[in-house]
Amino acid sequence: MPKKDKNEVTSTPTLFRPITPEQITRRIHSFEGNLASLIVGVSGDMWFVYLHVFWFSFWILANNGSIPGIAPFDTFPYGLLTMVVSLEAIFLSTFILINQNRQALVDTYRELEEEQEAEEQEEDVEDIQKDIDDIKNAMSFIQTKLTSVEKAQGGNGNGAQSH
């Protein structure tokens, strides 16, 4: 078999290479994965909506001059607010996608565990079946020996000895 150059490009794309449970565990418990999960968990709560209702209301009222002591800093059509909200939407959607990928990894890990457990159970069943077959063969052998002993003792047939 020819040696592969370590700089040689493999034909299997990274996305389609088999992944080990250890790699999955590392990805699931990575800092980025945990951060994305936390952010998605916080942003998926109703208080996050209430916070935004308060924030948008304050922003609009402050920039309409409705709040005394606060000079408008982002007048209609609220270009700064639009940019901030757009950036928030970009980051939130990215974190949601990261969290979905993380959940897919969790599902893959569970599938791998289930497959491994099924293989182990199948091996156990095969071992038990082999043991049962061995016991059947041993019983058949014993029955054959008993029959030959009975014949050798005179063909009594019922296996009982007279006293």
C-alpha positions in Angstrom: 0.0 0.0 0.0 1.5 3.4 -1.0 2.3 5.9 1.8 0.0 8.9 2.0 1.6 12.3 2.0 0.4 14.2 5.1 -0.3 17.2 2.9 -2.4 15.2 0.5 -6.0 16.2 0.2 -8.4 13.4 1.0 -11.4 12.7 -1.2 -13.9 12.6 1.7 -15.1 16.1 2.7 -14.9 17.0 6.4 -18.6 17.1 6.7 -19.0 13.5 5.7 -16.2 11.9 7.7 -17.3 9.6 10.5 -17.3 11.3 13.9 -16.4 9.5 17.1 -18.3 9.8 20.3 -15.4 11.6 21.9 -15.4 14.3 19.2 -19.1 14.7 19.6 -18.7 15.1 23.4 -16.0 17.7 22.9 -18.2 19.7 20.5 -21.3 19.5 22.7 -19.5 20.7 25.8 -17.4 23.4 24.0 -17.4 26.9 25.3 -19.1 28.1 22.1 -21.8 25.5 22.3 -22.5 26.3 25.9 -22.6 30.0 25.2 -25.0 29.5 22.3 -27.2 27.3 24.4 -27.3 29.9 27.2 -28.1 32.8 24.8 -30.8 30.8 23.0 -32.3 29.8 26.4 -32.4 33.4 27.6 -33.7 34.8 24.3 -36.4 32.1 24.1 -38.0 33.3 27.4 -41.0 35.7 27.6 -39.1 38.2 29.8 -36.8 38.7 26.8 -39.8 39.9 24.9 -40.9 42.2 27.7 -37.4 43.6 27.9 -37.5 44.4 24.2 -41.0 46.0 24.5 -39.6 48.2 27.3 -36.4 49.0 25.4 -38.2 49.9 22.1 -40.8 52.0 23.9 -38.1 53.8 25.8 -36.0 54.4 22.7 -38.9 55.7 20.7 -40.2 57.9 23.5 -36.7 59.3 24.3 -36.1 60.1 20.6 -39.5 61.8 20.2 -38.6 64.1 23.0 -41.3 62.6 25.2 -39.0 61.9 28.2 -37.8 65.2 29.9 -34.1 65.5 30.4 -33.1 63.1 27.6 -32.2 64.8 24.3 -33.1 62.8 21.2 -30.1 60.9 19.9 -31.7 58.8 17.1 -34.5 60.7 15.5 -37.1 59.1 13.2 -36.6 56.8 11.2 -34.4 55.5 14.0 -31.4 54.5 11.9 -29.3 53.5 15.0 -32.1 51.4 16.4 -32.6 49.7 13.1 -28.9 48.9 12.9 -28.8 47.6 16.5 -31.9 45.5 16.1 -30.5 44.1 12.8 -27.2 43.1 14.4 -29.1 41.5 17.3 -31.2 39.5 14.8 -28.1 38.4 13.0 -26.4 37.2 16.2 -29.5 35.6 17.6 -30.2 33.7 14.4 -26.5 32.5 14.4 -26.7 31.4 18.0 -30.0 29.6 17.2 -28.3 27.7 14.3 -25.3 26.9 16.5 -27.7 25.5 19.2 -29.6 23.5 16.6 -26.3 22.0 15.4 -25.4 21.2 19.0 -28.7 19.5 19.4 -28.0 17.5 16.2 -24.7 16.4 17.8 -26.5 15.3 20.9 -29.0 13.3 18.8 -26.1 11.8 16.9 -24.3 10.9 20.1 -27.5 9.2 21.4 -27.9 7.3 18.2 -24.3 6.1 18.5 -24.9 5.0 22.1 -28.1 3.2 21.1 -26.3 1.4 18.2 -23.5 0.3 20.5 -26.0 -0.9 23.1 -27.9 -2.8 20.5 -24.7 -4.4 19.2 -23.8 -5.4 22.8 -27.3 -6.8 23.4 -27.0 -8.8 20.1 -23.7 -10.2 21.2 -25.2 -11.1 24.6 -28.1 -12.8 22.9 -25.7 -14.7 20.7 -23.7 -15.8 23.7 -26.8 -16.9 25.5 -28.0 -18.8 22.4 -24.6 -20.5 22.2 -24.8 -21.5 25.9 -28.3 -22.9 25.4 -27.1 -24.9 22.3 -24.2 -26.2 24.4 -26.6 -27.2 27.2 -28.8 -28.9 24.7 -25.8 -30.8 23.2 -24.7 -31.8 26.7 -28.2 -33.0 27.6 -28.4 -35.0 24.4 -24.9 -36.5 25.1 -26.0 -37.4 28.6 -29.3 -38.9 27.3 -27.3 -41.0 24.8 -25.0 -42.2 27.5 -27.9 -43.0 29.9 -29.6 -45.0 27.1 -26.4 -46.9 26.4 -25.9 -47.6 30.1 -29.5 -48.8 30.4 -29.0 -51.1 27.4 -25.8 -52.4 28.9 -27.5 -53.2 32.2 -30.1 -55.4 30.6 -32.5 -53.3 28.7 -34.5 -52.3 31.8 -35.7 -49.2 30.0 -37.2 -47.3 32.8 -34.0 -46.5 34.6 -35.2 -47.7 38.0 -33.2 -50.4 39.8 -34.9 -53.1 41.7 -34.1 -53.5 45.4 
